[in-house]
Amino acid sequence: MPYEPGSPQCRILITCKAQIESMLNDLSRIDNTVHIRDQLVSVHNQLEGLHELHRRQPLGATTT
């Protein structure tokens, strides 16, 4: 069963994380991209942190 996002924000974060995962996969085939991949992993981790905050937030509640 596919993951069902709980909010539009979660859907956006899931999509962004998937795009970064795709970029990481593609870049792994190119030499001298370790630094760029490390930066993308860092951004992915930041998005995961935001996603975790949204998952814990009650539906309908918003933060700024």
Distance bins in CASP14 RR format, pairs under 12 A and 6 or more apart:
PFRMAT RR
TARGET T0000
AUTHOR 0000-0000-0000
RMODE 2
METHOD distances of the structure
MODEL  1
2 11 0 0 0 0 0 1 0 0 0 0 0
2 14 0 0 0 0 0 1 0 0 0 0 0
2 18 0 0 0 0 0 1 0 0 0 0 0
3 10 0 0 0 0 1 0 0 0 0 0 0
3 11 0 0 0 0 1 0 0 0 0 0 0
3 13 0 0 0 0 0 1 0 0 0 0 0
3 14 1 0 0 1 0 0 0 0 0 0 0
3 15 0 0 0 0 0 1 0 0 0 0 0
3 17 0 0 0 0 0 1 0 0 0 0 0
3 18 0 0 0 0 0 1 0 0 0 0 0
3 51 0 0 0 0 0 1 0 0 0 0 0
3 55 0 0 0 0 0 1 0 0 0 0 0
4 10 0 0 0 0 1 0 0 0 0 0 0
4 11 0 0 0 0 1 0 0 0 0 0 0
4 14 0 0 0 0 0 1 0 0 0 0 0
4 55 0 0 0 0 0 1 0 0 0 0 0
5 11 1 0 1 0 0 0 0 0 0 0 0
5 12 0 0 0 0 1 0 0 0 0 0 0
5 13 0 0 0 0 1 0 0 0 0 0 0
5 14 1 0 1 0 0 0 0 0 0 0 0
5 15 0 0 0 0 1 0 0 0 0 0 0
5 16 0 0 0 0 0 1 0 0 0 0 0
5 17 0 0 0 0 0 1 0 0 0 0 0
5 18 0 0 0 0 0 1 0 0 0 0 0
5 51 0 0 0 0 1 0 0 0 0 0 0
5 54 0 0 0 0 1 0 0 0 0 0 0
5 55 0 0 0 0 1 0 0 0 0 0 0
5 59 0 0 0 0 0 1 0 0 0 0 0
6 12 0 0 0 0 0 1 0 0 0 0 0
6 13 0 0 0 0 0 1 0 0 0 0 0
6 14 0 0 0 0 1 0 0 0 0 0 0
6 51 0 0 0 0 0 1 0 0 0 0 0
6 54 0 0 0 0 1 0 0 0 0 0 0
6 55 1 0 0 1 0 0 0 0 0 0 0
6 56 0 0 0 0 0 1 0 0 0 0 0
6 57 0 0 0 0 0 1 0 0 0 0 0
6 58 0 0 0 0 0 1 0 0 0 0 0
6 59 1 0 0 1 0 0 0 0 0 0 0
6 60 0 0 0 0 0 1 0 0 0 0 0
7 13 0 0 0 0 1 0 0 0 0 0 0
7 14 0 0 0 0 0 1 0 0 0 0 0
7 50 0 0 0 0 0 1 0 0 0 0 0
7 51 0 0 0 0 0 1 0 0 0 0 0
7 53 0 0 0 0 0 1 0 0 0 0 0
7 54 1 0 0 1 0 0 0 0 0 0 0
7 55 0 0 0 0 1 0 0 0 0 0 0
7 56 0 0 0 0 0 1 0 0 0 0 0
7 57 0 0 0 0 1 0 0 0 0 0 0
7 58 0 0 0 0 0 1 0 0 0 0 0
7 59 1 0 0 1 0 0 0 0 0 0 0
7 60 1 0 0 1 0 0 0 0 0 0 0
7 61 0 0 0 0 1 0 0 0 0 0 0
7 62 0 0 0 0 1 0 0 0 0 0 0
7 63 0 0 0 0 0 1 0 0 0 0 0
8 14 0 0 0 0 0 1 0 0 0 0 0
8 15 0 0 0 0 0 1 0 0 0 0 0
8 54 0 0 0 0 1 0 0 0 0 0 0
8 59 0 0 0 0 0 1 0 0 0 0 0
8 60 0 0 0 0 0 1 0 0 0 0 0
8 62 0 0 0 0 0 1 0 0 0 0 0
9 15 0 0 0 0 0 1 0 0 0 0 0
9 16 0 0 0 0 0 1 0 0 0 0 0
9 47 0 0 0 0 0 1 0 0 0 0 0
9 50 0 0 0 0 1 0 0 0 0 0 0
9 51 0 0 0 0 1 0 0 0 0 0 0
9 52 0 0 0 0 0 1 0 0 0 0 0
9 53 0 0 0 0 1 0 0 0 0 0 0
9 54 1 0 1 0 0 0 0 0 0 0 0
9 55 0 0 0 0 1 0 0 0 0 0 0
9 57 0 0 0 0 1 0 0 0 0 0 0
9 59 0 0 0 0 0 1 0 0 0 0 0
9 60 0 0 0 0 0 1 0 0 0 0 0
9 61 0 0 0 0 0 1 0 0 0 0 0
9 62 0 0 0 0 1 0 0 0 0 0 0
9 63 0 0 0 0 1 0 0 0 0 0 0
10 16 0 0 0 0 0 1 0 0 0 0 0
10 17 0 0 0 0 0 1 0 0 0 0 0
10 47 0 0 0 0 0 1 0 0 0 0 0
10 48 0 0 0 0 0 1 0 0 0 0 0
10 49 0 0 0 0 0 1 0 0 0 0 0
10 50 0 0 0 0 1 0 0 0 0 0 0
10 51 1 0 0 1 0 0 0 0 0 0 0
10 52 0 0 0 0 0 1 0 0 0 0 0
10 53 0 0 0 0 0 1 0 0 0 0 0
10 54 1 0 1 0 0 0 0 0 0 0 0
10 55 1 0 0 1 0 0 0 0 0 0 0
10 56 0 0 0 0 0 1 0 0 0 0 0
10 57 0 0 0 0 1 0 0 0 0 0 0
10 59 0 0 0 0 0 1 0 0 0 0 0
11 17 0 0 0 0 0 1 0 0 0 0 0
11 18 0 0 0 0 0 1 0 0 0 0 0
11 51 0 0 0 0 0 1 0 0 0 0 0
11 54 0 0 0 0 1 0 0 0 0 0 0
12 18 0 0 0 0 0 1 0 0 0 0 0
12 19 0 0 0 0 0 1 0 0 0 0 0
12 47 0 0 0 0 1 0 0 0 0 0 0
12 50 0 0 0 0 1 0 0 0 0 0 0
12 51 0 0 0 0 1 0 0 0 0 0 0
12 54 0 0 0 0 1 0 0 0 0 0 0
13 19 0 0 0 0 0 1 0 0 0 0 0
13 20 0 0 0 0 0 1 0 0 0 0 0
13 43 0 0 0 0 0 1 0 0 0 0 0
13 44 0 0 0 0 0 1 0 0 0 0 0
13 46 0 0 0 0 0 1 0 0 0 0 0
13 47 1 0 1 0 0 0 0 0 0 0 0
13 48 0 0 0 0 1 0 0 0 0 0 0
13 49 0 0 0 0 1 0 0 0 0 0 0
13 50 1 0 1 0 0 0 0 0 0 0 0
13 51 1 0 1 0 0 0 0 0 0 0 0
13 52 0 0 0 0 1 0 0 0 0 0 0
13 53 0 0 0 0 1 0 0 0 0 0 0
13 54 1 0 0 1 0 0 0 0 0 0 0
13 55 0 0 0 0 1 0 0 0 0 0 0
14 20 0 0 0 0 0 1 0 0 0 0 0
14 21 0 0 0 0 0 1 0 0 0 0 0
14 44 0 0 0 0 0 1 0 0 0 0 0
14 47 0 0 0 0 1 0 0 0 0 0 0
14 48 0 0 0 0 0 1 0 0 0 0 0
14 50 0 0 0 0 0 1 0 0 0 0 0
14 51 1 0 0 1 0 0 0 0 0 0 0
14 54 0 0 0 0 0 1 0 0 0 0 0
14 55 0 0 0 0 0 1 0 0 0 0 0
15 21 0 0 0 0 0 1 0 0 0 0 0
15 22 0 0 0 0 0 1 0 0 0 0 0
15 47 0 0 0 0 1 0 0 0 0 0 0
15 51 0 0 0 0 0 1 0 0 0 0 0
16 22 0 0 0 0 0 1 0 0 0 0 0
16 23 0 0 0 0 0 1 0 0 0 0 0
16 40 0 0 0 0 0 1 0 0 0 0 0
16 43 0 0 0 0 1 0 0 0 0 0 0
16 44 0 0 0 0 1 0 0 0 0 0 0
16 46 0 0 0 0 0 1 0 0 0 0 0
16 47 1 0 1 0 0 0 0 0 0 0 0
16 48 0 0 0 0 0 1 0 0 0 0 0
16 49 0 0 0 0 0 1 0 0 0 0 0
16 50 0 0 0 0 1 0 0 0 0 0 0
16 51 0 0 0 0 1 0 0 0 0 0 0
17 23 0 0 0 0 0 1 0 0 0 0 0
17 24 0 0 0 0 0 1 0 0 0 0 0
17 40 0 0 0 0 0 1 0 0 0 0 0
17 41 0 0 0 0 0 1 0 0 0 0 0
17 43 0 0 0 0 1 0 0 0 0 0 0
17 44 1 0 1 0 0 0 0 0 0 0 0
17 45 0 0 0 0 1 0 0 0 0 0 0
17 46 0 0 0 0 0 1 0 0 0 0 0
17 47 1 0 1 0 0 0 0 0 0 0 0
17 48 1 0 0 1 0 0 0 0 0 0 0
17 49 0 0 0 0 0 1 0 0 0 0 0
17 50 0 0 0 0 1 0 0 0 0 0 0
17 51 1 0 0 1 0 0 0 0 0 0 0
17 52 0 0 0 0 0 1 0 0 0 0 0
18 24 0 0 0 0 0 1 0 0 0 0 0
18 25 0 0 0 0 0 1 0 0 0 0 0
18 44 0 0 0 0 1 0 0 0 0 0 0
18 47 0 0 0 0 0 1 0 0 0 0 0
18 48 0 0 0 0 0 1 0 0 0 0 0
18 51 0 0 0 0 0 1 0 0 0 0 0
19 25 0 0 0 0 0 1 0 0 0 0 0
19 26 0 0 0 0 0 1 0 0 0 0 0
19 40 0 0 0 0 1 0 0 0 0 0 0
19 43 0 0 0 0 0 1 0 0 0 0 0
19 44 0 0 0 0 1 0 0 0 0 0 0
19 47 0 0 0 0 1 0 0 0 0 0 0
20 26 0 0 0 0 0 1 0 0 0 0 0
20 27 0 0 0 0 0 1 0 0 0 0 0
20 36 0 0 0 0 0 1 0 0 0 0 0
20 37 0 0 0 0 1 0 0 0 0 0 0
20 39 0 0 0 0 0 1 0 0 0 0 0
20 40 1 0 1 0 0 0 0 0 0 0 0
20 41 0 0 0 0 1 0 0 0 0 0 0
20 42 0 0 0 0 0 1 0 0 0 0 0
20 43 1 0 0 1 0 0 0 0 0 0 0
20 44 1 0 1 0 0 0 0 0 0 0 0
20 45 0 0 0 0 1 0 0 0 0 0 0
20 46 0 0 0 0 0 1 0 0 0 0 0
20 47 1 0 0 1 0 0 0 0 0 0 0
20 48 0 0 0 0 0 1 0 0 0 0 0
21 27 0 0 0 0 0 1 0 0 0 0 0
21 28 0 0 0 0 0 1 0 0 0 0 0
21 37 0 0 0 0 0 1 0 0 0 0 0
21 40 0 0 0 0 1 0 0 0 0 0 0
21 41 0 0 0 0 1 0 0 0 0 0 0
21 43 0 0 0 0 0 1 0 0 0 0 0
21 44 1 0 0 1 0 0 0 0 0 0 0
21 47 0 0 0 0 0 1 0 0 0 0 0
21 48 0 0 0 0 0 1 0 0 0 0 0
22 28 0 0 0 0 0 1 0 0 0 0 0
22 40 0 0 0 0 0 1 0 0 0 0 0
22 44 0 0 0 0 0 1 0 0 0 0 0
23 29 0 0 0 0 0 1 0 0 0 0 0
23 30 0 0 0 0 0 1 0 0 0 0 0
23 33 0 0 0 0 1 0 0 0 0 0 0
23 36 0 0 0 0 1 0 0 0 0 0 0
23 37 0 0 0 0 1 0 0 0 0 0 0
23 39 0 0 0 0 0 1 0 0 0 0 0
23 40 1 0 1 0 0 0 0 0 0 0 0
23 41 0 0 0 0 0 1 0 0 0 0 0
23 43 0 0 0 0 1 0 0 0 0 0 0
23 44 0 0 0 0 1 0 0 0 0 0 0
24 30 0 0 0 0 0 1 0 0 0 0 0
24 33 0 0 0 0 1 0 0 0 0 0 0
24 34 0 0 0 0 0 1 0 0 0 0 0
24 36 0 0 0 0 1 0 0 0 0 0 0
24 37 1 0 1 0 0 0 0 0 0 0 0
24 38 0 0 0 0 1 0 0 0 0 0 0
24 39 0 0 0 0 0 1 0 0 0 0 0
24 40 1 0 1 0 0 0 0 0 0 0 0
24 41 1 0 0 1 0 0 0 0 0 0 0
24 42 0 0 0 0 0 1 0 0 0 0 0
24 43 0 0 0 0 0 1 0 0 0 0 0
24 44 1 0 0 1 0 0 0 0 0 0 0
24 45 0 0 0 0 0 1 0 0 0 0 0
25 33 0 0 0 0 0 1 0 0 0 0 0
25 37 0 0 0 0 1 0 0 0 0 0 0
25 40 0 0 0 0 0 1 0 0 0 0 0
26 33 0 0 0 0 1 0 0 0 0 0 0
26 36 0 0 0 0 0 1 0 0 0 0 0
26 37 0 0 0 0 0 1 0 0 0 0 0
26 40 0 0 0 0 0 1 0 0 0 0 0
27 33 1 0 1 0 0 0 0 0 0 0 0
27 34 0 0 0 0 1 0 0 0 0 0 0
27 35 0 0 0 0 0 1 0 0 0 0 0
27 36 1 0 0 1 0 0 0 0 0 0 0
27 37 1 0 1 0 0 0 0 0 0 0 0
27 38 0 0 0 0 0 1 0 0 0 0 0
27 39 0 0 0 0 0 1 0 0 0 0 0
27 40 1 0 0 1 0 0 0 0 0 0 0
27 41 0 0 0 0 0 1 0 0 0 0 0
28 34 0 0 0 0 1 0 0 0 0 0 0
28 36 0 0 0 0 0 1 0 0 0 0 0
28 37 1 0 0 1 0 0 0 0 0 0 0
28 38 0 0 0 0 0 1 0 0 0 0 0
28 40 0 0 0 0 0 1 0 0 0 0 0
28 41 0 0 0 0 0 1 0 0 0 0 0
29 37 0 0 0 0 0 1 0 0 0 0 0
30 36 0 0 0 0 1 0 0 0 0 0 0
30 37 0 0 0 0 1 0 0 0 0 0 0
31 37 0 0 0 0 0 1 0 0 0 0 0
33 39 0 0 0 0 0 1 0 0 0 0 0
33 40 0 0 0 0 1 0 0 0 0 0 0
33 41 0 0 0 0 0 1 0 0 0 0 0
34 40 0 0 0 0 0 1 0 0 0 0 0
34 41 0 0 0 0 0 1 0 0 0 0 0
35 41 0 0 0 0 0 1 0 0 0 0 0
35 42 0 0 0 0 0 1 0 0 0 0 0
36 42 0 0 0 0 0 1 0 0 0 0 0
36 43 0 0 0 0 0 1 0 0 0 0 0
37 43 0 0 0 0 0 1 0 0 0 0 0
37 44 0 0 0 0 0 1 0 0 0 0 0
38 44 0 0 0 0 0 1 0 0 0 0 0
38 45 0 0 0 0 0 1 0 0 0 0 0
39 45 0 0 0 0 0 1 0 0 0 0 0
39 46 0 0 0 0 0 1 0 0 0 0 0
40 46 0 0 0 0 0 1 0 0 0 0 0
40 47 0 0 0 0 0 1 0 0 0 0 0
41 47 0 0 0 0 0 1 0 0 0 0 0
41 48 0 0 0 0 0 1 0 0 0 0 0
42 48 0 0 0 0 0 1 0 0 0 0 0
42 49 0 0 0 0 0 1 0 0 0 0 0
43 49 0 0 0 0 0 1 0 0 0 0 0
43 50 0 0 0 0 0 1 0 0 0 0 0
44 50 0 0 0 0 0 1 0 0 0 0 0
44 51 0 0 0 0 0 1 0 0 0 0 0
45 51 0 0 0 0 0 1 0 0 0 0 0
45 52 0 0 0 0 0 1 0 0 0 0 0
46 52 0 0 0 0 0 1 0 0 0 0 0
46 53 0 0 0 0 0 1 0 0 0 0 0
47 53 0 0 0 0 0 1 0 0 0 0 0
47 54 0 0 0 0 0 1 0 0 0 0 0
48 54 0 0 0 0 0 1 0 0 0 0 0
48 55 0 0 0 0 0 1 0 0 0 0 0
49 55 0 0 0 0 1 0 0 0 0 0 0
49 56 0 0 0 0 0 1 0 0 0 0 0
50 56 0 0 0 0 0 1 0 0 0 0 0
50 57 0 0 0 0 0 1 0 0 0 0 0
50 63 0 0 0 0 0 1 0 0 0 0 0
51 57 0 0 0 0 0 1 0 0 0 0 0
53 61 0 0 0 0 0 1 0 0 0 0 0
53 62 0 0 0 0 0 1 0 0 0 0 0
53 63 1 0 0 1 0 0 0 0 0 0 0
54 60 0 0 0 0 0 1 0 0 0 0 0
54 61 0 0 0 0 1 0 0 0 0 0 0
54 62 0 0 0 0 1 0 0 0 0 0 0
54 63 0 0 0 0 1 0 0 0 0 0 0
56 63 0 0 0 0 0 1 0 0 0 0 0
57 63 1 0 0 1 0 0 0 0 0 0 0
END
